[in-house]
Amino acid sequence: MKTKKIVTLETFSKINNFVLRQIESNQPSCFNGMVRVRKYRITVEEIVEDDEVIRERIQKLWDNCANHHHWEPLKVAAKEVGLVLERRRS
């Protein structure tokens, strides 16, 4: 009798359609030496956290961000949780 192997992980990656398509497989296969014949069930559940925790994470990312391409997306994410990021000084 086989025992169930359960793998649980937490991620900051958003699980969107692109990610789901990467792991979705409707048929068994053998490709590049990988035999895929066992089925897996994956459940995605958002971990609900206080906005304060999210604000702290965004602020830390902002404080350590040197890439100007990330500044606007960080400002948008901050606004969603009521955080106003201060303008960077040149």
C-alpha positions in Angstrom: 0.0 0.0 0.0 1.3 3.4 -1.0 1.3 6.4 1.4 0.3 9.8 0.2 3.1 12.3 -0.3 1.9 15.8 0.4 3.9 18.9 -0.6 2.9 22.2 0.8 4.5 25.4 -0.2 4.0 29.2 0.1 4.9 31.6 -2.6 4.8 35.3 -3.4 4.2 34.4 -7.1 0.7 35.2 -8.3 -0.9 32.1 -9.6 -2.4 33.3 -12.9 -3.5 31.6 -16.1 0.1 31.5 -17.4 1.4 29.7 -14.4 -1.5 27.3 -14.4 -0.9 26.4 -18.1 2.7 25.6 -17.3 1.8 22.9 -14.9 -1.5 21.7 -16.4 -1.3 18.4 -18.2 -4.4 16.4 -19.3 -2.6 13.4 -20.7 0.2 11.1 -19.5 3.5 11.8 -21.3 7.1 11.0 -21.7 9.3 13.9 -22.8 13.0 14.6 -22.3 13.4 11.5 -20.2 10.6 12.6 -17.8 7.8 10.0 -17.6 4.6 11.6 -16.3 2.0 9.0 -15.4 1.0 9.9 -11.9 -1.8 12.4 -11.2 -1.6 15.3 -8.8 -4.2 17.7 -7.4 -3.1 21.3 -6.8 -5.1 23.7 -4.8 -4.3 27.4 -4.8 -5.4 29.4 -1.8 -4.5 33.0 -1.1 -3.1 33.6 2.3 -5.0 36.5 3.7 -2.8 38.9 5.7 -3.3 42.3 7.3 -2.8 45.3 5.0 -0.1 46.5 7.5 2.0 43.4 6.7 1.6 44.1 2.9 2.4 47.8 3.4 5.6 46.8 5.3 6.7 44.5 2.5 6.0 47.1 -0.2 7.9 49.8 1.8 10.9 47.5 2.1 10.8 46.7 -1.6 10.6 50.5 -2.3 13.4 51.3 0.0 15.7 48.8 -1.6 14.7 49.3 -5.2 17.2 50.9 -7.6 15.4 49.9 -10.8 13.3 52.9 -11.9 11.1 50.5 -14.0 9.7 49.1 -10.7 8.8 52.4 -9.2 5.4 52.9 -10.8 4.2 49.3 -10.3 5.3 49.6 -6.6 3.3 52.9 -6.3 0.2 51.2 -7.7 0.5 48.2 -5.4 1.0 50.6 -2.4 -2.1 52.6 -3.3 -4.2 49.4 -3.2 -3.4 49.0 0.5 -3.5 52.7 1.4 0.3 53.4 1.4 1.8 56.5 -0.2 5.4 56.0 -1.2 7.6 59.1 -0.9 9.2 60.6 -4.0 12.8 59.5 -4.5 15.5 62.0 -4.2 18.0 62.2 -7.0 
